[in-house]
């Protein structure tokens, strides 16, 4: 029932900033039900990284993934990456993307951020199979644009 604010004098908290450790610990102790918000910034990428609680001192941003050609190769590359990988996804392709991540990167941690800076902002976090299962059980949450983070 308490509020906490993380403010950084050096840019967005949690991106190349130890704030990620605090956000991760809060998420670990309180689970996906805890509400962590970011103050709107220049992009969904920065907002998602600042509230996901993932390592963000070095990350690879891919924008929107290709629709067809090269997706399997891309997901194998994401699975092999030592860096945190961030990309955008539409509601129409989210489930296929999560299925591919569950297939190729089943042990990686995945955070799916949705409705950033809006009333229904939410981050769903777990392994790729866990997030896929959650989204299968909560199809009503597959709305809006998504930021997918694989770490």
N, C-alpha and C positions, 0 to 999 in steps of 0.2 A: 504494500500500500504506500510505498515511498516513491519519490521522484528523484532522478539523478540526471545531471547534465554533464556532458563531456564537451569542453571547449578547448580548441587548440589555437595557439597564436602563430602556427606555422602551416596553415592550409587546412585541408579537409582532414578531420581526425580519422585515424585508422589507415590512411594511405601513406605509406612510408612513415609511419608514426606509431608509437607504442599503444595508442588507443585501441588497436585491434585486439590486444591481449585483454583489455577490460571488457570490450563488447563480447568477445568469445566466452569469457568467464561468466558473464551475466547470462548469456544464452545457454551455457552448459548447466548452470545452477537452476535456472528458471524455465528452461525449455522453449519450445516454439511459441508458447502462449504469451510470452513477455512482449510488450510493445516497445520497440526501439524505433525512434523516428530520426530522420535527418532533416536539417533545414535545407530547403531547396537550393541547389547549386547549379552549376553550368551544364550538368548532364546526369542522366540516369546511372551511368557508369560510376561516377563519383559517389552519388547517393547510395547506391547498392553496396559498394565496397565499404563505405563508412558504417553501415549497420549490419553487415553480414557476419562479422567476427572471424574473418579468414585472413591468412597471411597476404598482405598487399604491398610489401616493400618492393616486390618485383612481380609484374603481371603482364599477361599478353591479352590485348583486346582485339577481338575478331570482327566486331560489328555484327551484322546479320549474316548468318551462315548461308552458303549456297543452297538453292532449293533441291537440286538433284545431283549433278555431276560432282564427284569427289567427296561426298559426305562420309562414306565409310572410311576413307583414308584420313579425312579430317578428324573423325572421332578416335581413330587409333592414335593419331598425333596428340590429341588432347589427353588421352589416357597415359601416354608416355611422357608428357610434359612435366618437368620439375617445377615449373612456375604455376601460379594461379592463372587460370584461363577464364576470360570473361567474354560473353557474347550476348546479343539481343535475340529474342525469339518471339514469334507471333503466337497467338492462341491456337491458330489452325495447325501449327507444326509442333507445338510443345510436347505432346504425348509421344510423337515419333522421335523427337530429340531425346526425351527421357529414356525411351526404350533403347536407343542407340548407346546412350551413356551407361545404362544398366548392363548392356552387352559388353561394351569395350572398356568401361572404367568403373566396374562394380565396386571396387574398394575405395575409390576416390570420394571425397566429401563434396556434396553438391548443395548449393544454396540457390533457391529460385525466389527472386524478389519481384513483387507485383504491386501495381497501383502506387508506385513511389510518390511520395509527398501528397497523397490523397487520403481521404477518410478511411478507405479499406486497405491501406498499405499493409503488406505482410511479407515475411521472409519464411519460407519453408526450407528446413535444413536437415540433411541426413546423408546417408550413402545414396548413390544413384537409384538402387532398387527401392530404398525406403521412400524417397521423394516420389518416384513413379507410383508406388502403391498408395501413398497419400493422395496424389492427384487423381488416381483412379477412383478412390473413395469419395473425393470431393470435387466432382466435375463442375460444380457451380463456381469454383474458384478459377476456372480456366477462362478468364476474361481480361481484356486489356493487354498491354505489352509486358514482356518479361525480360528481366536481366538474369541470365544463368551464370553462375560462378562455380567453377570446378577447381578444387584445391587438394 
